[in-house]
Amino acid sequence: QLTPARIMQVGTGFWASKTLLSAVELGLFTQLSPSPQPADRLSASLGLHGRGSLDFFDALVALGFLERTGDLYRNTPETENFLVRGKPSYIGGILEMANARLYGFWGSLTEALRTGRPQNEAKHAVDVFAELYGDPARLRGFLEAMTGISQGSAHVLAEKFPWARYRTVVDVGAAQGAVLVILAQAHAHLRGIGFDLAAVQPIFEQYVHANHVQDRVGFHTGDFFKDPLPPADVIVMGHILHDWGLDTKKMLVRKAYEALPAGGAVIIHEAIIDDDRRQNAFGLLMSLNMLIETPDGFDFTAQQCSDWLREAGFSETRVEPLAGPDSMVVGIK
């Protein structure tokens, strides 16, 4: 029987989204990590008014993010693993950024579709990246968000790619260094370099030291618009190309080709859109996010990316799924 249930679920989906985002913002899952708590104590510890808190907690139960036994609330295995601050597996950084920035900007999606212009701070003539990299606190939050969005795919990348054939790897736009840390922990022979702007270095080095791989993972200061990429056997670009227009995408792919030796590999991992543009809804929504966040960025299909690699000179390309909506396009020189 035809019903409007799915339309209503998607149309009011921001209700569920903001409920989860507020829970992350409040540190609810971190608060529950040591032990289960009743509603009144949990409400008081989070500084909630009380009106609505029971509905808030039970909505999280209904959405599958909390469990309740009697009057005690506890994390699910999923939220305990991924949404407790301080755990290496914490992915809340990307949700914190979604809550603080993207949630409001997406209210202007219709305007973005009509004008083709960003709807973030750039709408008011603010250089978003200059502002971001000039504010250490905001920069740290952004880099933590990149860690959150990259961790799942990085673990699969560490397993699926034939790393035994290679000795060195450069991560372009390395953020905190999560991808390099995961690769170094999985493969003791690998040495990695994070390539990013100077403002990133202290945050990168702190993260690398905290994960005890500083003897094999270092930092190289540079601007990929102006500087050549450091040479390595493998060059990784994760969630980088979608920020830019077509000409810049192709320029970065050419720089990767120039920095690699014969037989070297480039790995581009993103929420790659399926070639038929019907299945990877997250990738398509991410591309709309690029409409809101950037002047000319967009996400792309595996075929488009493979074509750019071939055009740059890569003789072999392949596409492999990673975690969730992410895939990697590999090019061999």
C-alpha positions, 0 to 999 in steps of 0.5 A: 500500500502506498503511504507518505511515510518515507516522504515524511521521514526524509522531510522531517529528517532534520529533527532526528539529525539535530537531536543527535548533533545536540547530544554530541554537542552536550557530550551526552555519550561521553557523560554516559560512558563510565556508567548508566544514569537515570534521566534526572541525574543525566539531565542535571549533569548536562545542565538541562532545564528538565522540560523536554529532557525525557523526550530528548533521551527517549528520542535517542533511544527510539533512534537507536543511539541510547539503550534504556533498562528500567530508568537507566540510560546507557550508550549503545555499542556504536555510540560508545565506540564512536561518540565518546570524546577522548577515544581513538575511534571518536568520529564526533569531530565531523558532527561537531562541525556539522552542528556548529557550521553546516546545519545553519548553512544548509538552511540556504540550500535553495538560494545556493541552487538558484545562485550557484554561490556559497552560503557559508561565511563567504556569502559575506565576503569572508575568506573561509580558509584564511579565517580558518587557518588564522584561528588555532581553535577553529583550525583544530576543530576542522582538523578533528572533523577531518579525522572523524570523516577519514578514520573508517576508510583509512582502516580499510585502506590499510588492509586493502591496498598492497602496502608491502610493495611500497616504502614511503607515503605522502598524505596531501592535506594531511590534517591531524595525520589520522590516515598516516597514523593508521597506515603506520600502525598497520605496516611497520615498514612504512614511512609517512609525510604529512603535507599541509600548511604551516599552521597545521604542523603543531596539531599534526605533530601532537596527534602523531606523538599521542599515537606513538608513530613519530619515529616514522611519520613526519611533517612537510610544510607546503602549499599545494597550489604553489609548491611541488608535492614531496616525492614518495612511492604513494601519494594519498589525497583524501577528501581534497579534490572535491573542494576545488573546480575542475582545473584545480582538480586536474592540476593536483592530479598532475602534481601527484603524477610528477612527484611519483616514481615509475610504478608509484601510486596515487590514491584518491579517496572520497565519497565517490559518486557511482557512475550511474549517479543513482546509489551513493546518496551521501556522495551526491549530498556531499557535492551539494555541501560543496555547493554551499561551502565552496565557489566551484567545488564538486564531488565526482564519479569514479569514471570522471576521476579515472579519466583525469588520472589517465589524462595526467599520464597514469597508465592503470586505474582501478576503483575499490570500495572502502568504508560506508559511502567512500571509495578509492580511485588508484592510479599507477604511474 
